[in-house]
Amino acid sequence: MENKTVWEKYDRKMVEECDAFGRDYIDFLSDCKTERECADEIRKEAEAAGYTNLEQKIREGGALKPGDKVYRVNMGKSILLYNIGKDPIEDGMNLLGAHIDSPRLDVKQNPLYEDGGFAYLDTHYYGGIKKYQWVTLPLAIHGVICRKDGTKVPVRIGEDPGDPVFFVSDLLIHLAQEQMKRNGATVVEGEALDLIIGNRPLVFKEKEGSASYKLMNSSDAPEGSAKKEAENAVKQGVLDILKKSYGMEEEDFYSAELEIVPAGRAREAGFDRSMILSYGQDDRVCAFGSYRAMLEVRDVKRTACCILVDKEEIGSVGATGMQSRFFENTTAEVLHLLGTDSGLSLRRCLANSNMLSSDVSSAYDPLYASSFDKKNVAYLGRGMVFNKFTGARGKSGSNDANAEYIAHLREIFDEENVQFQFSELGKVDLGGGGTIAYILALYGMNVIDSGVAVLSMHSPWEATSKADVFETMRGYKAFLRKAVKLG
């Protein structure tokens, strides 16, 4: 079974809609490179589309009714959207679930040091990366500094044309004979992924009250604190900039969350502009399609819900990951405001729900053909991707979707003329991956992984097909409108 490309079925109007959607997606990728930035942007767009804050409804003791739309944000890093349907919520919801975190470098809590005339930030990589891909790239710093007095200072450096960027150095090829003998996992060590952030020493006053200045090195400086400052003059220069720009002291690194990501905007790729090249498409490509489908769908019969969570790249752990009770607790609040206030109602609602676990799949790469089963792999440009199962090798750690559910989805997408394909994540014995699907399946609902094929997944710059991005959003809308209770 071989699909044609999506491009072959689009008329001019559909191509124009696809291109417009791609431009919106490029803006989203360029502006939202962390989970906090994603959650905040989605909240703003949801409010503009008529969604209200569930927390406000709870405080006011209000009620919900069919047609109401609410959202709830969890610690600024994950967000839920609910569009209340006409059918009883005990009969289940139609759920879309994606994650908004991506592999990156995180700044450690005691990170700033000077060595060899450079100021560095010590980092700890987050998620599955090939460490050697992160050297000699222009990098940006995104995040937040939380001071002891409760003030929160956003940080975003390296994206505007006038901003500086940062980088991790690599050993020059002329001296890399020993380095080149290492395997790919160790050619660059994790502790070598430290970010260069400065090289200019701070200029000190020659003496108190003097109008003249000079650079003090350790031989010029007197004993004591001045000598220590002079020995770390580049570090002190960076601290001086941080103080002036953000009111930040060195101790504020303890309560800062700073993420190192590739600098620069997402771009169209190819002479034909058919692809999108960007950081963070795993899994923001599915998150974007999911929440846009939620904002655009009208008059749903079954309650529609979109789950956008953090920490998937490290196992969906923590208070903002899918394994937390945030989704379950929030759904209980929704049931309460609908006048269906019992633990049994919640269990029935979750068990009767259908879910598309909106996550990416690996795209076939002809340059590495030996890693794929060509009959069971996703191809760029051939539409929405379904993975009946994920996991590793013998399906370990996988959700494995039921045939009855897949048949129901096939019927929906054929009726709505949504093109789709089925895939596995590479050859059986090579490895594998996981998503949030298995966590939602614990409630007894129908779940399958569905999303967009990504080329060079988990690299600093990943590629997708514009047509796949648009077609997947169309599929998500069709699912929210038409999926029904099974069994």
Sequence and secondary structure as in RCSB ss.txt:
>XXXX:A:sequence
MENKTVWEKYDRKMVEECDAFGRDYIDFLSDCKTERECADEIRKEAEAAGYTNLEQKIREGGALKPGDKVYRVNM
GKSILLYNIGKDPIEDGMNLLGAHIDSPRLDVKQNPLYEDGGFAYLDTHYYGGIKKYQWVTLPLAIHGVICRKDG
TKVPVRIGEDPGDPVFFVSDLLIHLAQEQMKRNGATVVEGEALDLIIGNRPLVFKEKEGSASYKLMNSSDAPEGS
AKKEAENAVKQGVLDILKKSYGMEEEDFYSAELEIVPAGRAREAGFDRSMILSYGQDDRVCAFGSYRAMLEVRDV
KRTACCILVDKEEIGSVGATGMQSRFFENTTAEVLHLLGTDSGLSLRRCLANSNMLSSDVSSAYDPLYASSFDKK
NVAYLGRGMVFNKFTGARGKSGSNDANAEYIAHLREIFDEENVQFQFSELGKVDLGGGGTIAYILALYGMNVIDS
GVAVLSMHSPWEATSKADVFETMRGYKAFLRKAVKLG
>XXXX:A:secstr
     GGGT  HHHHHHHHHHHHHHHHHHHH  SHHHHHHHHHHHHHHTT EEHHHHHHHT    TT EEEEEET
TTEEEEEE  SS GGG EEEEEEE    EEEEEEEEEEEETTEEEEEEEEESS  GGGGTT  EEEEEEEE TTS
 EEEEEES STTS  BB     GGG TTGGGS TTTSS GGG  EEEE     EESSTT S EE   TTTS SSH
HHHHHHTHHHHHHHHHHHHHH   GGGGGGEEEEEEE S  EEESTT  EEEETTHHHHHHHHHHHHHHHH  S 
SSEEEEEEES GGGTS STTSTTSSHHHHHHHHHHHHTT   HHHHHHHHHT EEEEE  EEB  GGGGGGS TT
SSB TTS EEEES  EETTTBT     HHHHHHHHHHHHHTT  EEE  SS TTT EE  SHHHHHTTT EEEEE
E EEBTTTSSSEEEEHHHHHHHHHHHHHHHHH     
